[in-house]
Amino acid sequence: MKPRISSLVTAWAVAGSVALATPTTTADDLVTLTPTFLAELVESARTNHPGLRAAALRTTAAQHAVSAVRLWDDPMFRFGGMVGGDPGPDLEMEGDLLYEIEQPLPLFGKATAMRKESEAGVAVAAAEESDSLQNLRRSLVQTAFQLALADETLAIGREDLVLLDRMMAFARERLAAGLDSNLNVLRLENEKARREQQQTTDTLQRDFLRTTLDRLLGGRPGSPWPAFALPDIAPFVPFTDRMIELATKYEPRLQVLRREIEMAEAGVEVARRERFPEVSLGIEGRQWSGSGGFREGAFTVGLSLPWFNRSRIRAQVDRGRAQAEALREAASDYTLSVRQELFRVWTRIDSARREALLYRDAILPRSAQAVDTAMAGWSSGRTMFTDLMEARRMLTEARLMRARAIAEQHLMITELVTCCGLGELDSLSMLLPESDASSLDAKPASAIPLRAPISR
């Protein structure tokens, strides 16, 4: 019996080392989510996503609206004839055909105020377009990280299945040698069935994320994607005044609110200038239809009388001022919420980083050591089967928690960069004090990278 036990121990040691060391996916098959690759995705979405194209067209329409503002209104031409009774005017002497042309004058800055309101509308449309781009960039990058986490989860599940197969083969060897009961084999079969079921669920979730990524890129769902790999743990990001300054100044939605305030104030100026009258110049002429000879002419000045609507004009001005004040209050409230959101996001980044470091440096190595110890002990009969199963569970959980912590850190970094309104050429180093920024220039910590073309 001793040679039989010795051969089982050797086989188990080899099987266990293979289960832990065999890669499920080669490095060539994986695409790591680097800033350059994410930039390619963003650039592809910029040109292909219909929502961004619609936002760009709205900006173009607003620009055309500025050009459509008229400085000079169209002149008015009138033509008519005169008839007389008996006795009546001498139409041959005074003329029986009447011609008149009237031209409104661009006085009191009304056209200028309307043009400024239209220009403010262009600024609003441009801010909304930038907001749409930032939100799409955030959704796209976060979906890519979620997809990388799904691929990592599937890889961990495959490794667990390999380990379970090795354990089942060894358990059957022990059962055949009379060293173990059939209960352990049944438990391993149940564990494998549960893991296979979880793999199916995780595969469906991965496929859904791939469809979501295609949707965000404006492409056709179902196109092939390689397996994604999570990047390394990002460096520590301190909470600085620089971060608050950028967020309260460049947060995309806050930019839209500020442009809307400017547009509302421009609308108040347009309404205020309605108090001034409309002035027009006219020229009038008469001629006799019999001979076509000119008889007389006149110059006229037209003047509207807006004073009868003074209360309504005042109400329109007050309405515009109230709207502008409401937008200012909304911007102030949103600024406070941005500060709160900024601290929440930073807290989650820091928490995820510390958790990822804990699992990478402490929990995961100890869990792997526990599996090795439990395997060696079970093969020699010194460790219970339940201890081995618990060690396997701890190892799988440690792998999953490390991957989730890394993904969470990068997801929240994307939120942070979006909250601070950083553009495509910005990096995480912009959020740090100048003394600390130089140490991060060469590290791909930001999820919002440079622009680059993409080819799929």
C-alpha positions in Angstrom: 0.0 0.0 0.0 2.9 2.4 0.7 4.0 2.5 -3.0 0.4 3.2 -4.0 0.2 6.1 -1.5 3.6 7.4 -2.7 2.5 7.4 -6.3 -0.7 9.2 -5.4 1.2 11.9 -3.5 3.5 12.4 -6.5 0.7 12.5 -9.0 -1.2 15.0 -6.8 1.7 17.3 -6.4 2.3 17.4 -10.1 -1.4 17.9 -10.9 -1.8 20.6 -8.3 1.2 22.6 -9.6 -0.1 22.3 -13.2 -3.6 23.4 -12.1 -2.1 26.6 -10.6 0.4 27.4 -13.2 -1.2 26.5 -16.5 -2.3 29.7 -18.3 -5.8 29.7 -19.8 -5.2 32.4 -22.3 -1.9 33.3 -23.9 -0.5 36.8 -23.8 -0.9 37.1 -27.6 -4.7 36.6 -27.2 -5.2 39.3 -24.7 -5.5 43.1 -25.3 -4.5 45.1 -22.2 -6.6 48.2 -21.7 -3.9 50.8 -22.1 -4.6 54.5 -22.6 -3.6 54.3 -26.3 -6.1 51.5 -26.9 -8.8 53.2 -25.0 -8.1 56.4 -27.0 -8.7 54.4 -30.2 -12.1 53.3 -29.0 -13.0 56.9 -28.0 -12.0 58.2 -31.4 -14.0 55.5 -33.2 -17.0 56.5 -31.1 -16.5 60.2 -31.8 -16.9 59.6 -35.6 -19.4 56.7 -35.6 -21.8 57.3 -32.7 -25.1 58.8 -33.9 -25.7 60.6 -30.6 -22.5 62.6 -31.0 -23.3 63.3 -34.6 -26.7 64.6 -33.6 -25.0 66.9 -31.0 -22.6 68.2 -33.6 -25.4 68.9 -36.0 -27.2 70.9 -33.2 -24.1 73.0 -32.8 -24.0 73.6 -36.5 -27.7 74.6 -36.5 -27.0 77.0 -33.7 -24.2 78.6 -35.7 -26.5 79.0 -38.7 -29.0 80.7 -36.4 -26.4 83.4 -35.7 -25.9 84.0 -39.4 -29.7 84.1 -39.8 -30.1 87.1 -37.5 -31.1 90.1 -39.7 -29.5 93.5 -39.2 -31.8 95.1 -41.8 -35.4 93.9 -42.1 -36.9 93.4 -45.5 -38.3 96.6 -47.0 -42.1 96.9 -47.6 -43.4 97.9 -51.0 -47.0 99.0 -51.5 -48.9 99.6 -54.8 -52.4 100.9 -55.2 -54.8 103.1 -57.1 -57.2 105.9 -56.3 -60.8 106.5 -57.5 -62.9 109.6 -57.1 -66.5 110.6 -57.4 -68.3 113.6 -58.8 -67.4 116.1 -57.5 -64.0 114.7 -56.3 -60.3 115.3 -56.7 -58.7 115.8 -60.0 -57.0 112.5 -60.4 -55.3 113.6 -63.6 -53.6 116.4 -61.7 -53.0 114.5 -58.4 -52.3 111.1 -59.9 -54.4 107.9 -59.5 -51.5 105.4 -59.1 -49.8 105.2 -55.7 -46.3 103.7 -55.0 -44.7 103.4 -51.6 -41.6 101.7 -50.1 -40.9 101.5 -46.4 -37.6 100.4 -44.8 -37.3 99.6 -41.0 -34.2 101.0 -39.4 -31.9 98.9 -37.2 -31.9 101.3 -34.2 -31.5 100.9 -30.4 -29.3 97.8 -30.7 -32.2 95.3 -31.1 -30.5 93.3 -33.8 -27.2 93.3 -31.9 -29.0 91.9 -28.8 -30.6 89.2 -30.8 -27.3 88.2 -32.3 -25.7 88.0 -28.9 -28.6 85.7 -27.8 -28.0 83.5 -30.8 -24.2 83.4 -30.1 -25.0 82.4 -26.5 -27.1 79.6 -28.0 -24.1 78.4 -29.9 -22.1 78.3 -26.7 -24.9 76.2 -25.1 -25.0 73.8 -28.0 -21.2 73.4 -27.9 -21.2 72.8 -24.2 -23.9 70.2 -24.6 -21.9 68.5 -27.4 -18.9 68.4 -25.1 -21.0 67.0 -22.3 -22.3 64.3 -24.6 -18.7 63.4 -25.6 -17.6 63.3 -22.0 -20.5 61.1 -21.0 -20.0 58.8 -24.0 -16.3 58.6 -23.3 -17.0 57.7 -19.7 -19.5 55.0 -20.6 -17.3 53.6 -23.3 -14.2 53.3 -21.1 -16.1 52.0 -18.1 -17.7 49.3 -20.3 -14.3 48.3 -21.6 -13.1 47.9 -18.0 -16.2 45.9 -17.1 -15.6 43.7 -20.1 -12.0 43.2 -19.1 -13.3 42.2 -15.6 -15.8 39.8 -17.2 -13.0 38.2 -19.3 -10.8 37.9 -16.1 -13.7 36.4 -14.2 -14.1 33.8 -17.0 -10.4 33.0 -16.9 -10.5 32.5 -13.1 -13.5 30.2 -13.6 -11.7 28.2 -16.2 -8.7 27.8 -13.8 -11.0 26.7 -11.1 -12.5 24.1 -13.4 -9.1 22.8 -14.2 -8.3 22.6 -10.5 -11.6 20.7 -9.9 -10.8 18.2 -12.6 -7.5 17.5 -11.1 -9.0 17.1 -7.7 -11.7 14.8 -9.0 -9.2 12.6 -10.8 -7.1 12.3 -7.7 -10.2 11.7 -5.5 -11.2 8.8 -7.8 -7.6 7.5 -7.5 -8.0 7.6 -3.7 -11.4 6.0 -3.9 -10.0 3.2 -6.0 -7.2 2.7 -3.5 -9.6 2.6 -0.6 -8.2 5.7 1.0 -11.3 7.9 0.6 -15.1 7.6 0.4 -17.4 8.4 -2.5 -18.8 11.4 -0.7 -15.8 13.6 -1.7 -16.2 12.6 -5.4 -19.9 13.6 -5.2 -19.0 16.9 -3.6 -16.5 17.7 -6.3 -19.0 16.8 -9.0 -21.5 19.2 -7.4 -18.8 21.9 -7.2 -17.9 21.4 -10.9 -21.6 21.6 -11.9 -22.0 24.8 -10.0 -18.9 26.3 -11.5 -20.0 25.3 -15.1 -23.4 26.9 -14.4 -21.6 30.1 -13.2 -19.4 30.0 -16.3 -22.5 30.0 -18.5 -23.9 33.0 -16.6 -20.6 34.9 -16.8 -20.3 34.2 -20.5 -23.7 35.7 -21.2 -22.8 38.7 -19.1 -19.6 39.0 -21.1 -21.5 38.8 -24.4 -23.9 41.5 -23.2 -21.0 43.8 -22.4 -19.5 43.2 -25.8 -22.9 44.1 -27.4 -23.0 47.3 -25.2 -19.5 48.2 -26.4 -20.5 47.8 -30.0 -23.6 50.0 -29.3 -21.4 52.7 -27.7 -19.1 52.6 -30.7 -22.0 53.0 -33.1 -21.2 49.7 -34.8 -23.1 46.5 -35.5 -23.6 44.3 -32.5 -22.1 40.9 -32.7 -18.7 41.9 -34.1 -15.8 39.9 -32.8 -13.7 41.2 -29.9 -10.5 39.8 -28.4 -10.3 39.0 -24.7 -9.4 42.1 -22.6 -6.9 42.2 -19.8 -7.1 44.6 -16.8 -4.1 47.0 -16.4 -2.0 47.1 -13.3 -3.0 48.9 -10.2 -3.0 52.6 -10.7 -0.8 54.8 -8.5 -2.1 56.7 -5.5 -4.1 59.8 -6.3 -4.2 62.4 -3.5 -7.2 64.6 -2.9 -5.9 68.1 -3.6 -7.3 71.6 -4.1 -6.2 71.4 -7.7 -8.8 68.6 -8.2 -11.6 70.7 -6.6 -10.6 73.7 -8.7 -10.7 71.7 -12.0 -14.0 70.0 -11.1 -15.8 73.2 -10.1 -14.5 75.0 -13.2 -14.6 72.4 -16.0 -17.3 69.8 -15.0 -19.2 69.2 -18.3 -22.8 69.6 -17.0 -21.7 72.7 -15.0 -20.3 74.2 -18.2 -23.7 73.7 -19.8 -25.5 75.5 -16.9 -23.2 78.4 -17.1 -23.7 78.8 -20.8 -27.5 78.6 -20.3 -27.1 81.4 -17.7 -25.4 83.6 -20.3 -28.1 82.8 -22.9 -30.8 83.7 -20.4 -29.1 87.0 -19.6 -28.9 87.7 -23.4 -32.6 87.0 -23.6 -33.3 89.6 -20.9 -31.4 92.2 -22.9 -33.5 91.3 -26.0 -36.7 91.7 -24.0 -35.5 95.0 -22.4 -34.9 96.5 -25.8 -38.5 95.9 -26.8 -39.3 99.1 -24.9 -37.9 101.1 -27.7 -40.0 101.9 -30.8 -39.6 100.5 -34.3 -38.6 103.3 -36.6 -38.9 103.1 -40.4 -38.4 105.5 -43.3 -40.7 105.5 -46.3 -40.9 107.1 -49.8 -44.3 107.7 -51.5 -45.0 108.7 -55.1 -48.0 109.2 -57.4 -48.5 109.3 -61.1 -51.3 109.5 -63.7 -52.2 106.3 -65.4 -53.2 108.0 -68.6 -49.9 109.4 -69.5 -47.6 107.8 -66.9 -46.5 111.2 -65.8 -45.2 111.7 -62.2 -47.4 114.0 -60.1 -46.1 114.1 -56.5 -44.0 112.4 -53.9 -43.5 112.3 -50.1 -41.1 111.2 -47.5 -42.5 109.5 -44.3 -41.2 108.3 -41.0 -43.0 105.4 -39.2 -42.9 105.0 -35.5 -44.4 102.2 -33.4 -45.9 102.9 -30.0 -44.7 100.2 -27.6 -45.6 102.2 -24.5 -49.1 100.8 -24.5 -47.6 97.3 -23.8 -45.1 98.6 -21.2 -46.5 96.3 -18.5 -46.2 93.2 -20.7 -42.7 94.1 -21.8 -41.8 94.6 -18.1 -43.3 91.2 -17.3 -41.2 89.6 -20.1 -38.0 91.2 -18.7 -38.9 90.0 -15.2 -39.5 86.5 -16.6 -36.1 86.4 -18.2 -34.4 87.6 -15.1 -36.2 85.0 -13.0 -35.1 82.3 -15.4 -31.5 83.5 -15.3 -31.6 83.6 -11.5 -33.1 80.1 -11.3 -30.2 78.8 -13.5 -27.7 80.5 -11.3 -29.2 78.8 -8.2 -29.2 75.5 -10.1 -25.5 76.0 -11.0 -24.7 76.8 -7.3 -26.5 73.7 -6.1 -24.8 71.6 -8.8 -21.4 73.0 -7.8 -22.0 71.7 -4.3 -23.0 68.3 -5.6 -19.9 68.2 -7.7 -17.7 68.7 -4.7 -19.6 65.9 -2.9 -19.4 63.6 -5.8 -15.7 64.3 -6.2 -14.9 63.3 -2.7 -17.1 60.2 -3.0 -15.3 59.1 -6.2 -11.9 59.8 -4.7 -12.8 57.7 -1.6 -13.8 54.8 -3.8 -10.6 55.1 -5.8 -8.5 55.1 -2.7 -10.5 52.2 -1.1 -10.2 50.1 -4.3 -6.5 50.7 -4.6 -5.8 49.7 -1.0 -8.0 46.6 -1.4 -6.3 45.6 -4.6 -2.8 46.0 -2.9 -4.0 43.9 0.0 -5.2 41.0 -2.1 -2.2 41.2 -4.4 0.5 41.4 -1.7 -1.0 39.5 1.2 -4.2 37.6 0.8 -3.6 36.1 -2.6 -0.1 34.7 -1.9 -1.4 33.3 1.4 -4.4 31.7 -0.3 -2.2 30.1 -2.9 0.1 28.8 -0.1 -3.0 27.5 1.7 -4.0 25.5 -1.3 -0.6 24.0 -1.7 -0.5 23.1 2.0 -4.0 21.6 1.9 -3.2 19.6 -1.2 -0.1 18.2 0.2 -1.8 17.4 3.5 -4.8 15.8 1.9 -2.6 13.6 -0.4 -0.8 12.3 2.7 -3.9 12.0 4.8 -3.0 14.7 7.3 -5.6 17.3 6.1 -9.3 16.9 5.8 -11.0 17.2 2.5 -13.1 20.1 3.8 -10.0 22.1 4.5 -8.9 21.7 0.9 -12.2 22.8 -0.4 -12.1 25.9 1.9 -8.6 26.7 0.7 -9.7 26.4 -2.9 -12.7 28.7 -2.2 -10.4 31.3 -0.6 -8.0 31.2 -3.5 -10.7 31.7 -6.1 -12.3 34.4 -4.1 -9.0 36.2 -3.6 -8.4 36.2 -7.4 -11.9 37.5 -8.1 -11.7 40.2 -5.4 -8.3 41.4 -6.7 -9.7 41.7 -10.2 -12.8 43.5 -9.0 -10.8 46.0 -6.9 -8.5 46.8 -9.9 -11.5 47.3 -12.2 -13.3 49.4 -9.5 -10.2 51.7 -9.2 -10.1 52.3 -12.9 -13.8 52.7 -13.2 -13.7 55.4 -10.5 -10.7 57.1 -12.1 -12.8 57.4 -15.3 -15.5 59.1 -13.1 -12.9 61.4 -11.6 -11.4 62.5 -14.9 -14.9 63.1 -16.3 -15.9 65.0 -13.2 -12.9 67.2 -13.6 -13.8 67.9 -17.2 -10.4 66.9 -18.5 -10.0 66.8 -22.3 -8.5 64.2 -24.6 -4.9 65.5 -24.1 -5.1 65.5 -20.3 -3.8 62.9 -18.0 -4.1 62.0 -14.3 -1.0 64.1 -13.6 -3.1 67.2 -14.1 -5.0 66.4 -10.9 -1.9 66.4 -8.8 0.3 69.2 -7.4 3.2 70.2 -9.6 5.6 68.6 -7.3 3.9 65.2 -7.6 2.8 65.3 -11.2 6.2 64.5 -12.7 6.3 61.1 -11.1 3.1 60.0 -12.9 3.9 61.4 -16.4 5.1 58.0 -17.7 2.4 55.9 -16.0 -0.9 55.1 -17.8 -3.1 55.9 -14.9 -5.7 58.0 -16.7 -8.6 56.3 -18.4 -9.1 59.3 -20.7 -6.1 59.2 -23.1 -4.8 60.8 -26.3 -6.7 60.7 -29.6 -5.8 58.1 -32.2 -7.4 56.3 -35.2 -8.8 52.9 -34.7 -9.0 49.9 -37.0 -11.0 46.8 -36.1 
